[in-house]
Amino acid sequence: MSAYTELPLFKAGYDLTVELFKTTKEFNKEYKYTLGERIKANGLDLMLLLYRANSSKEKAIILQTAREKLEDIRLCYRLMFDLKQIALKKWVMVNEKIELVSRQLAGWHKSVLK
């Protein structure tokens, strides 16, 4: 078991979470304390799940939960884009980070299920 902070997935997830926090502070007040808080909480939950998966024997269940958190982030973020709370350039950049995390999570999950 390697240090979780050295995992490429953890680093990508951390970068994503930092970007989510930066972006949500720009939301209108109407959304900042509802969807914004949900996005940030899911980002933090995702980081904790990555830590847990790295140190647990029951990785498959934890990784599935992490994938669900990431999908929640993706859906909420898409909603905020559609509500004109996020500029196209920022939305594309964050979606690339989401995709990077998603691919790595899926690969890890698939390897655990073998």
C-alpha positions as CSV (number, residue, x, y, z in Angstrom):
1,M,0.0,0.0,0.0
2,S,1.5,3.3,-1.1
3,A,1.0,6.6,0.6
4,Y,-2.4,7.8,-0.7
5,T,-1.0,11.3,-1.4
6,E,1.3,9.8,-4.0
7,L,-1.4,8.1,-6.0
8,P,-2.0,9.8,-9.4
9,L,-5.7,9.4,-8.8
10,F,-5.5,11.2,-5.4
11,K,-3.5,14.1,-7.0
12,A,-6.0,14.4,-9.8
13,G,-8.9,14.3,-7.3
14,Y,-7.2,16.9,-5.2
15,D,-6.7,19.2,-8.2
16,L,-10.4,18.7,-9.1
17,T,-11.5,19.5,-5.6
18,V,-9.4,22.7,-5.4
19,E,-10.9,23.8,-8.8
20,L,-14.5,23.1,-7.5
21,F,-13.9,25.2,-4.5
22,K,-12.5,28.1,-6.6
23,T,-15.4,27.9,-9.0
24,T,-18.3,27.6,-6.5
25,K,-17.3,30.9,-4.8
26,E,-18.2,32.7,-8.0
27,F,-21.8,31.3,-8.0
28,N,-24.8,33.7,-7.4
29,K,-25.9,33.7,-3.8
30,E,-29.0,31.7,-4.8
31,Y,-26.9,28.7,-5.9
32,K,-23.8,29.2,-3.7
33,Y,-25.4,27.8,-0.6
34,T,-27.3,25.0,-2.2
35,L,-25.6,23.4,-5.2
36,G,-22.3,25.0,-4.5
37,E,-22.2,23.5,-1.0
38,R,-23.2,20.1,-2.4
39,I,-20.5,20.2,-5.0
40,K,-17.8,21.1,-2.4
41,A,-19.1,18.4,0.0
42,N,-19.0,15.8,-2.7
43,G,-15.4,16.9,-3.7
44,L,-14.3,16.4,-0.1
45,D,-16.2,13.1,0.2
46,L,-14.5,11.9,-2.9
47,M,-11.0,12.6,-1.5
48,L,-11.9,10.8,1.7
49,L,-13.2,7.8,-0.3
50,L,-9.9,7.7,-2.3
51,Y,-8.0,7.5,1.0
52,R,-10.3,4.8,2.3
53,A,-10.1,2.7,-0.8
54,N,-6.3,2.8,-0.7
55,S,-6.2,1.6,2.9
56,S,-9.1,-0.9,2.8
57,K,-9.5,-4.5,1.8
58,E,-13.1,-3.8,0.6
59,K,-11.9,-1.5,-2.2
60,A,-14.7,-2.4,-4.7
61,I,-17.5,-1.0,-2.6
62,I,-15.6,2.2,-1.7
63,L,-14.6,2.8,-5.3
64,Q,-18.2,2.3,-6.5
65,T,-19.3,5.0,-3.9
66,A,-16.5,7.2,-5.1
67,R,-17.7,6.9,-8.7
68,E,-21.2,7.8,-7.6
69,K,-19.9,10.9,-5.9
70,L,-18.0,11.9,-9.0
71,E,-21.2,11.5,-11.1
72,D,-23.0,13.7,-8.6
73,I,-20.3,16.3,-9.0
74,R,-20.6,16.0,-12.8
75,L,-24.4,16.4,-12.8
76,C,-24.4,19.4,-10.4
77,Y,-21.6,21.0,-12.3
78,R,-23.5,20.6,-15.6
79,L,-26.6,22.1,-14.0
80,M,-24.6,25.1,-12.9
81,F,-23.3,25.5,-16.4
82,D,-26.8,25.4,-17.8
83,L,-27.9,27.9,-15.2
84,K,-25.2,30.3,-16.6
85,Q,-23.1,30.2,-13.3
86,I,-20.0,28.9,-15.1
87,A,-18.3,30.2,-18.2
88,L,-17.8,27.7,-21.1
89,K,-14.0,27.8,-20.8
90,K,-14.1,27.0,-17.0
91,W,-16.7,24.3,-17.5
92,V,-14.6,22.6,-20.2
93,M,-11.5,22.8,-18.0
94,V,-13.2,21.3,-14.9
95,N,-14.9,18.6,-17.1
96,E,-11.5,17.5,-18.3
97,K,-10.4,17.1,-14.7
98,I,-13.6,15.2,-13.9
99,E,-12.9,12.9,-16.9
100,L,-9.3,12.3,-15.8
101,V,-10.5,11.3,-12.3
102,S,-13.3,9.2,-13.8
103,R,-11.0,7.2,-16.1
104,Q,-8.6,6.5,-13.3
105,L,-11.4,5.5,-10.9
106,A,-12.9,3.2,-13.5
107,G,-9.5,1.6,-14.1
108,W,-8.8,1.0,-10.5
109,H,-12.4,-0.3,-9.9
110,K,-12.1,-2.7,-12.9
111,S,-8.7,-4.0,-11.6
112,V,-10.2,-4.7,-8.1
113,L,-13.1,-6.6,-9.5
114,K,-10.9,-9.1,-11.4
